[in-house]
């Protein structure tokens, strides 16, 4: 076997990125390609990989990179968890996300007993929490491989050790980095859609909102060089992509840490010049860094989609200060005014937390007032979730669950009422929709999204997937529209 051809004792699992990336990883990919060829002949069938993604768009993009590596090695993707390689790309923004992973791992114990050669791997934000890894090491010995958010690029190297070193096969392999300043380019990835895809423009976050675990598990902000971003998008466009989503924990602060600083607005201008690219989306935007320059670029652009996800979190300036958000409700409303003036048909969405420690009745009423004034198209509303290690977790005046739930229900009703009103205003209007897939409930319909990110179901055939279609919005069904194609 190929494990015998490699001196694994000399492989350097240092806490700093290897100097010769990505070449180092392609060496391990080639090693595993030969192993996979032998293994498939031995089994008389393909090797299968199942990747389950929890959480945000950043995690979804990471999973595409993981799948690209696995497919280059020789694995085929499967929806079944009865796979040769099974990976959970985890999220830890809310406690419930952790509980889901623990539940799934418990269910896999019997499966691993039936197939001892199965490799179970964990990565993502949840793995950056020391107490989580300790719990898995103690209670879930069926897990084979654990790595974090900073060293996803090392998957082939770690998998080589796990599969080819006879000693490593018998124990859990854990490789977690606390942080990194490096970004590894030019590794394989496999997009979910041939006509659109996400592009990381930066990693990490410097904001340290008092309720948020992300800076602790994703690290400090690291921006990619603009030339690397443009080159990646150009390759995607040559491959048939017409829409890109620029991704970062706070895209508005892109470029500040580069040797030659560049603003996010300047990057958008360069992306817009790429021939063949039709649409540009981005997320997430932090209000404190939303500049007049960016708003101007959005207003003048012919490619940037008319949608802005702008997390509010609370309508109380007092709570916003405790949350370490660095803006007031007045600052936020001014941004909304500027956005609507520059892009009159813009769709605004947001995130709101209910039940943050110390939230008074008056604070909550201010949040309701902000929702009415901002007139969001939709909002993601969350009950505050205590995350160990964040300042908010240690705050006094934690809100009783029954009080938070009552406020949550009131907020949800207000959001839904305003969303319904705005939906009524949009009925009978015509939008350009990118057809994305055949509707899962009705195969005579296609599902796609407008520039404003409205989800639309309309008559069509699978041949239209990846093309733009003019659709009249006939009826709103809550979170989606039914439409008719305009001839």
C-alpha positions as CSV (number, residue, x, y, z in Angstrom):
1,X,0.0,0.0,0.0
2,X,1.1,3.6,-0.6
3,X,1.4,4.3,3.1
4,X,4.5,2.2,3.1
5,X,6.1,4.6,0.5
6,X,5.9,7.6,2.8
7,X,7.8,8.4,6.0
8,X,4.9,9.9,7.9
9,X,7.1,10.6,10.9
10,X,8.8,13.4,8.9
11,X,5.5,15.1,7.9
12,X,5.6,18.5,9.6
13,X,2.2,19.2,11.3
14,X,3.4,22.6,12.5
15,X,1.1,25.3,13.7
16,X,2.3,27.6,10.9
17,X,1.1,27.2,7.2
18,X,3.6,25.2,5.2
19,X,5.8,27.3,3.0
20,X,5.3,25.3,-0.2
21,X,1.5,25.6,-0.6
22,X,-0.5,24.6,-2.5
23,X,2.1,22.3,-4.1
24,X,2.5,20.4,-0.8
25,X,-1.2,19.5,-0.9
26,X,-1.2,18.4,-4.5
27,X,1.5,15.9,-3.5
28,X,-0.8,14.3,-1.0
29,X,-3.7,14.5,-3.5
30,X,-1.6,12.5,-6.0
31,X,-0.7,10.0,-3.2
32,X,-4.3,9.5,-2.4
33,X,-5.3,9.2,-6.0
34,X,-3.2,6.1,-6.3
35,X,-4.5,4.7,-3.0
36,X,-8.1,5.4,-4.2
37,X,-7.6,3.5,-7.4
38,X,-6.4,0.5,-5.5
39,X,-9.2,0.7,-3.0
40,X,-11.9,0.9,-5.6
41,X,-10.5,-2.2,-7.3
42,X,-10.4,-4.0,-4.0
43,X,-14.0,-3.0,-3.2
44,X,-15.3,-3.4,-6.7
45,X,-17.2,-0.1,-6.5
46,X,-16.7,3.6,-6.3
47,X,-15.7,5.5,-3.2
48,X,-18.3,7.8,-1.8
49,X,-18.1,11.1,0.1
50,X,-20.9,12.8,1.9
51,X,-20.5,16.4,3.1
52,X,-23.1,18.1,5.3
53,X,-22.9,21.8,5.8
54,X,-24.3,23.7,8.8
55,X,-24.5,27.5,9.0
56,X,-23.5,30.3,6.7
57,X,-22.5,31.0,3.1
58,X,-18.8,30.9,4.2
59,X,-19.3,27.4,5.4
60,X,-21.0,26.5,2.1
61,X,-18.1,27.8,0.2
62,X,-15.6,25.9,2.4
63,X,-17.6,22.7,1.7
64,X,-17.3,23.3,-2.1
65,X,-13.5,23.4,-1.6
66,X,-13.6,20.2,0.5
67,X,-15.7,18.4,-2.2
68,X,-13.3,19.6,-4.9
69,X,-10.4,18.0,-3.0
70,X,-12.3,14.7,-2.4
71,X,-13.4,14.5,-6.1
72,X,-9.9,15.1,-7.3
73,X,-8.7,12.2,-5.0
74,X,-11.3,10.0,-6.6
75,X,-14.4,10.0,-4.4
76,X,-17.9,10.5,-5.8
77,X,-20.4,12.7,-4.0
78,X,-23.4,11.0,-2.4
79,X,-26.5,12.2,-0.4
80,X,-26.4,9.1,1.7
81,X,-24.6,9.1,5.0
82,X,-23.6,5.5,4.4
83,X,-20.4,6.8,2.7
84,X,-16.7,6.0,2.8
85,X,-16.0,9.5,3.9
86,X,-18.5,11.5,5.9
87,X,-17.8,15.1,7.0
88,X,-19.8,17.6,9.0
89,X,-18.8,21.2,8.3
90,X,-20.0,22.7,11.6
91,X,-21.4,26.1,12.8
92,X,-21.4,27.4,16.3
93,X,-23.2,30.7,16.1
94,X,-26.0,29.3,18.2
95,X,-26.0,26.5,20.8
96,X,-28.7,24.6,18.8
97,X,-26.2,24.1,16.0
98,X,-23.9,22.3,18.3
99,X,-26.6,20.0,19.7
100,X,-27.6,19.0,16.1
101,X,-24.0,17.8,15.5
102,X,-23.8,15.9,18.7
103,X,-27.1,14.2,17.8
104,X,-25.9,13.2,14.4
105,X,-22.6,11.8,15.8
106,X,-24.5,9.6,18.2
107,X,-26.6,8.2,15.4
108,X,-23.4,7.3,13.4
109,X,-22.0,5.0,16.1
110,X,-23.9,1.9,14.8
111,X,-23.0,2.8,11.2
112,X,-19.3,3.0,12.1
113,X,-19.6,-0.5,13.8
114,X,-21.0,-1.9,10.5
115,X,-18.3,-0.2,8.4
116,X,-15.1,0.3,10.4
117,X,-13.2,1.6,7.4
118,X,-15.6,4.6,7.2
119,X,-13.9,7.9,7.9
120,X,-15.9,10.4,9.9
121,X,-14.5,13.9,9.9
122,X,-15.5,17.2,11.5
123,X,-14.4,20.7,10.6
124,X,-15.7,24.3,10.8
125,X,-16.3,26.9,13.5
126,X,-17.5,24.4,16.2
127,X,-14.2,22.7,16.1
128,X,-12.4,25.9,17.1
129,X,-13.9,25.7,20.6
130,X,-11.5,23.8,22.9
131,X,-14.3,22.4,25.1
132,X,-16.1,21.0,22.1
133,X,-13.1,19.1,20.8
134,X,-12.5,17.7,24.4
135,X,-16.1,16.5,24.5
136,X,-15.8,14.8,21.2
137,X,-12.5,13.2,22.1
138,X,-14.1,11.8,25.3
139,X,-17.7,10.9,24.1
140,X,-17.5,10.3,20.4
141,X,-14.6,8.0,19.7
142,X,-16.2,7.0,16.3
143,X,-14.8,10.3,14.9
144,X,-11.6,9.9,13.0
145,X,-10.5,13.4,11.9
146,X,-11.0,16.9,13.3
147,X,-9.7,20.1,11.8
148,X,-10.8,23.7,12.1
149,X,-11.5,26.8,10.0
150,X,-7.9,27.9,9.4
151,X,-6.4,24.7,7.9
152,X,-9.1,23.4,5.6
153,X,-6.5,23.4,2.8
154,X,-4.7,20.6,4.6
155,X,-7.4,18.1,4.1
156,X,-5.5,15.9,1.7
157,X,-2.5,15.9,4.0
158,X,-4.5,14.9,7.1
159,X,-6.5,12.3,5.2
160,X,-3.2,10.8,3.9
161,X,-2.1,10.3,7.4
162,X,-5.4,8.9,8.5
163,X,-5.8,6.5,5.6
164,X,-2.2,5.4,4.9
165,X,-0.5,5.3,8.3
166,X,-1.5,2.1,10.1
167,X,-0.8,3.7,13.5
168,X,-3.1,6.7,12.7
169,X,-5.9,4.5,11.6
170,X,-6.4,3.4,15.2
171,X,-6.8,6.8,16.8
172,X,-8.5,10.2,16.3
173,X,-6.4,12.7,14.4
174,X,-6.9,16.3,15.7
175,X,-5.2,19.3,14.0
176,X,-6.7,22.7,15.2
177,X,-5.0,26.0,14.6
178,X,-5.7,28.9,16.8
179,X,-5.2,31.3,14.0
180,X,-3.3,32.2,10.8
181,X,-2.3,35.2,8.7
182,X,-2.0,33.2,5.5
183,X,-4.4,32.5,2.7
184,X,-3.8,29.5,0.5
185,X,-4.9,29.9,-3.1
186,X,-5.4,27.6,-6.1
187,X,-6.8,24.5,-4.5
188,X,-9.6,22.4,-6.1
189,X,-13.3,23.3,-5.5
190,X,-16.6,22.0,-6.9
191,X,-19.4,24.5,-7.3
192,X,-23.0,23.4,-6.6
193,X,-24.2,25.4,-9.6
194,X,-22.5,25.8,-13.0
195,X,-23.9,29.3,-13.5
196,X,-23.2,30.9,-10.1
197,X,-20.8,30.6,-7.2
198,X,-19.4,32.2,-4.1
199,X,-16.0,33.8,-3.9
200,X,-14.2,34.5,-0.6
201,X,-12.8,38.0,-0.6
202,X,-11.7,37.9,3.0
203,X,-11.7,35.7,6.1
204,X,-12.2,36.4,9.8
205,X,-13.6,39.4,11.7
206,X,-12.3,42.2,13.8
207,X,-15.5,43.5,15.3
208,X,-15.9,41.4,18.5
209,X,-19.6,42.1,19.0
210,X,-20.3,41.1,22.6
211,X,-22.7,38.2,21.7
212,X,-20.7,36.7,18.8
213,X,-18.3,33.8,18.8
214,X,-17.2,34.3,15.1
215,X,-14.0,36.3,15.7
216,X,-12.8,33.6,18.2
217,X,-13.4,30.8,15.7
218,X,-12.7,32.5,12.4
219,X,-9.8,34.6,13.5
220,X,-8.9,38.2,12.6
221,X,-9.6,39.8,9.3
222,X,-7.5,38.7,6.3
223,X,-8.2,40.1,2.9
224,X,-7.3,38.3,-0.3
225,X,-5.3,40.2,-2.9
226,X,-7.6,41.8,-5.5
227,X,-5.7,40.3,-8.4
228,X,-6.4,36.8,-7.0
229,X,-10.1,37.6,-6.6
230,X,-10.4,38.9,-10.1
231,X,-8.4,36.0,-11.6
232,X,-10.7,33.5,-9.8
233,X,-13.9,35.2,-11.0
234,X,-12.5,35.5,-14.6
235,X,-11.9,31.7,-14.6
236,X,-15.4,31.1,-13.2
237,X,-17.0,33.3,-16.0
238,X,-15.0,31.4,-18.6
239,X,-16.5,28.2,-17.1
240,X,-20.1,29.6,-17.5
241,X,-20.7,31.5,-14.3
242,X,-22.9,34.6,-14.7
243,X,-23.5,35.5,-11.1
244,X,-21.0,35.7,-8.2
245,X,-21.5,36.2,-4.4
246,X,-18.6,38.0,-2.8
247,X,-18.2,36.5,0.7
248,X,-16.8,37.7,4.0
249,X,-17.8,38.2,7.6
250,X,-17.7,41.9,7.0
251,X,-17.2,42.6,3.3
252,X,-17.4,46.4,3.9
253,X,-14.0,46.4,5.6
254,X,-12.3,44.5,2.8
255,X,-8.8,45.5,1.9
256,X,-7.9,47.5,5.0
257,X,-5.1,45.0,6.0
258,X,-3.5,44.7,2.6
259,X,0.0,46.1,2.0
260,X,-1.6,48.2,-0.7
261,X,-5.0,49.0,0.8
262,X,-8.1,49.0,-1.4
263,X,-11.7,49.7,-0.5
264,X,-14.6,47.3,-1.1
265,X,-16.2,49.8,-3.4
266,X,-13.0,49.9,-5.5
267,X,-12.9,46.1,-5.7
268,X,-16.6,46.1,-6.8
269,X,-15.7,48.5,-9.6
270,X,-13.0,46.1,-10.8
271,X,-15.3,43.1,-10.6
272,X,-17.9,44.9,-12.6
273,X,-15.5,45.3,-15.5
274,X,-15.2,41.5,-16.0
275,X,-16.8,40.7,-19.4
276,X,-19.5,38.0,-19.3
277,X,-20.3,38.5,-15.6
278,X,-23.9,39.6,-15.3
279,X,-24.6,39.8,-11.6
280,X,-22.7,40.6,-8.4
281,X,-24.0,39.9,-4.9
282,X,-22.2,40.3,-1.6
283,X,-22.6,39.5,2.1
284,X,-22.4,40.3,4.9
285,X,-22.3,44.1,5.4
286,X,-21.6,45.7,8.8
287,X,-23.5,49.1,9.1
288,X,-20.5,50.8,10.8
289,X,-18.4,50.2,7.6
290,X,-21.1,51.0,5.0
291,X,-19.5,54.0,3.2
292,X,-21.0,56.6,1.0
293,X,-18.5,55.4,-1.7
294,X,-20.1,51.9,-1.6
295,X,-23.6,53.3,-1.8
296,X,-22.7,55.4,-4.8
297,X,-21.1,52.4,-6.5
298,X,-24.3,50.4,-5.9
299,X,-26.5,53.2,-7.3
300,X,-24.4,53.6,-10.5
301,X,-23.8,49.9,-11.1
302,X,-25.5,47.8,-13.8
303,X,-24.4,44.5,-12.3
304,X,-24.6,44.8,-8.5
305,X,-27.9,43.3,-7.4
306,X,-30.5,45.5,-5.7
307,X,-30.3,43.7,-2.4
308,X,-28.6,44.6,0.8
309,X,-28.4,42.4,3.9
310,X,-27.7,44.9,6.7
311,X,-27.8,43.4,10.2
312,X,-29.5,45.7,12.7
313,X,-29.4,43.3,15.8
314,X,-31.3,45.9,18.0
315,X,-33.2,49.1,17.6
316,X,-32.0,50.4,20.9
317,X,-28.9,52.6,20.8
318,X,-28.2,51.7,24.4
319,X,-28.1,48.0,23.6
320,X,-26.2,48.5,20.4
321,X,-23.4,50.1,22.5
322,X,-23.4,47.1,24.9
323,X,-23.4,44.8,21.8
324,X,-20.2,46.7,20.6
325,X,-21.8,47.5,17.3
326,X,-20.4,51.0,16.9
327,X,-23.5,52.7,15.4
328,X,-26.7,54.2,16.8
329,X,-30.3,53.7,15.5
330,X,-30.0,57.2,14.0
331,X,-26.9,56.2,12.1
332,X,-28.6,53.1,10.8
333,X,-31.7,54.9,9.6
334,X,-29.5,57.4,7.8
335,X,-27.9,54.5,5.9
336,X,-31.3,53.1,5.0
337,X,-32.3,56.6,3.7
338,X,-29.1,56.8,1.6
339,X,-29.5,53.3,0.2
340,X,-33.2,53.9,-0.9
341,X,-32.2,57.2,-2.5
342,X,-29.4,55.6,-4.5
343,X,-31.2,52.4,-5.3
344,X,-35.0,53.1,-5.2
345,X,-36.1,49.5,-5.7
346,X,-33.5,48.0,-3.3
347,X,-34.7,45.1,-1.1
348,X,-33.4,45.4,2.5
349,X,-33.1,42.4,4.8
350,X,-31.6,42.2,8.3
351,X,-30.8,40.2,11.4
352,X,-32.4,41.0,14.8
353,X,-31.6,39.5,18.2
354,X,-34.4,39.3,20.8
355,X,-33.7,38.8,24.5
356,X,-30.2,40.2,24.6
357,X,-29.0,40.5,28.3
358,X,-30.5,43.6,29.9
359,X,-33.0,44.2,27.1
360,X,-35.8,46.2,28.7
361,X,-39.4,46.6,27.5
362,X,-38.4,50.0,26.2
363,X,-35.4,48.6,24.3
364,X,-37.7,46.1,22.6
365,X,-40.2,48.7,21.7
366,X,-37.4,50.7,20.0
367,X,-36.6,47.6,18.0
368,X,-40.2,47.3,16.8
369,X,-40.1,51.0,15.9
370,X,-37.0,50.5,13.8
371,X,-38.6,47.6,12.0
372,X,-41.5,49.9,11.1
373,X,-39.2,52.7,9.9
374,X,-36.8,50.6,7.9
375,X,-39.6,48.6,6.3
376,X,-37.5,45.4,5.7
377,X,-38.5,43.0,2.9
378,X,-37.7,40.2,5.4
379,X,-35.8,39.7,8.6
380,X,-34.0,36.8,10.3
381,X,-35.1,37.0,13.9
382,X,-33.3,35.1,16.6
383,X,-33.7,34.5,20.3
384,X,-30.4,35.4,22.0
385,X,-28.2,32.3,22.4
386,X,-25.5,32.4,25.1
387,X,-22.1,31.5,23.6
388,X,-19.5,30.5,26.1
389,X,-16.4,32.7,25.7
390,X,-18.2,35.9,24.6
391,X,-18.7,38.9,26.9
392,X,-22.5,38.7,26.7
393,X,-22.5,35.2,28.2
394,X,-21.1,36.6,31.5
395,X,-23.5,39.6,31.6
396,X,-26.0,39.9,34.3
397,X,-29.7,40.4,33.6
398,X,-30.1,37.4,31.3
399,X,-33.7,37.6,30.0
400,X,-36.1,34.9,31.1
401,X,-37.0,32.5,28.3
402,X,-40.7,33.2,28.5
403,X,-40.2,37.0,28.2
404,X,-37.8,36.6,25.3
405,X,-40.2,34.2,23.5
406,X,-43.2,36.6,23.9
407,X,-41.1,39.4,22.4
408,X,-39.9,37.2,19.6
409,X,-43.5,36.3,18.6
410,X,-44.4,40.0,18.6
411,X,-41.4,40.9,16.5
412,X,-42.1,38.1,14.0
413,X,-45.7,39.3,13.5
414,X,-44.6,42.8,12.9
415,X,-41.9,41.7,10.4
416,X,-44.4,39.5,8.6
417,X,-47.0,42.3,8.4
418,X,-44.6,44.7,6.8
419,X,-43.2,42.0,4.5
420,X,-46.8,41.2,3.3
421,X,-47.5,44.9,2.7
422,X,-44.3,45.2,0.5
423,X,-45.1,42.0,-1.3
424,X,-48.5,43.4,-2.2
425,X,-46.9,46.5,-3.7
426,X,-44.6,44.3,-5.8
427,X,-47.4,42.1,-7.2
428,X,-47.8,42.4,-11.0
429,X,-44.3,43.9,-11.4
430,X,-41.8,42.3,-13.8
431,X,-38.4,41.2,-12.7
432,X,-35.4,39.5,-14.3
433,X,-35.0,36.1,-12.7
434,X,-32.0,33.8,-12.9
435,X,-33.4,30.3,-13.3
436,X,-31.6,28.1,-10.8
437,X,-33.3,24.7,-10.6
438,X,-36.4,22.6,-11.2
439,X,-38.9,23.1,-8.4
440,X,-38.8,20.2,-6.0
441,X,-42.6,20.1,-5.5
442,X,-43.7,20.8,-9.1
443,X,-41.4,19.7,-12.0
444,X,-43.3,22.0,-14.4
445,X,-41.9,25.0,-12.5
446,X,-38.5,26.5,-12.2
447,X,-37.1,28.3,-9.2
448,X,-34.9,31.3,-9.4
449,X,-34.1,34.7,-7.8
450,X,-34.5,38.3,-8.9
451,X,-31.9,41.0,-8.5
452,X,-33.6,41.8,-5.2
453,X,-33.1,38.2,-4.1
454,X,-36.8,37.4,-4.2
455,X,-37.4,33.7,-4.5
456,X,-39.7,33.0,-7.5
457,X,-41.4,29.9,-8.9
458,X,-42.5,30.1,-12.6
459,X,-43.3,27.8,-15.5
460,X,-40.3,26.6,-17.4
461,X,-38.0,23.7,-18.5
462,X,-34.7,22.5,-17.2
463,X,-33.0,23.8,-20.4
464,X,-33.5,27.3,-19.1
465,X,-31.5,26.7,-15.9
466,X,-28.6,29.2,-15.8
467,X,-30.4,31.7,-18.0
468,X,-32.2,35.0,-17.2
469,X,-36.0,35.1,-17.6
470,X,-38.4,38.0,-17.4
471,X,-41.1,37.1,-14.9
472,X,-44.2,38.9,-13.7
473,X,-44.8,38.4,-10.0
474,X,-48.4,37.2,-9.8
475,X,-48.9,36.2,-6.2
476,X,-46.8,36.1,-2.9
477,X,-47.0,32.9,-0.9
478,X,-45.1,34.1,2.2
479,X,-41.4,33.7,1.5
480,X,-41.7,33.1,-2.3
481,X,-43.6,34.3,-5.3
482,X,-45.5,32.5,-8.1
483,X,-44.8,34.2,-11.4
484,X,-45.6,34.0,-15.1
485,X,-43.0,34.4,-17.9
486,X,-43.3,37.6,-19.8
487,X,-43.1,37.0,-23.6
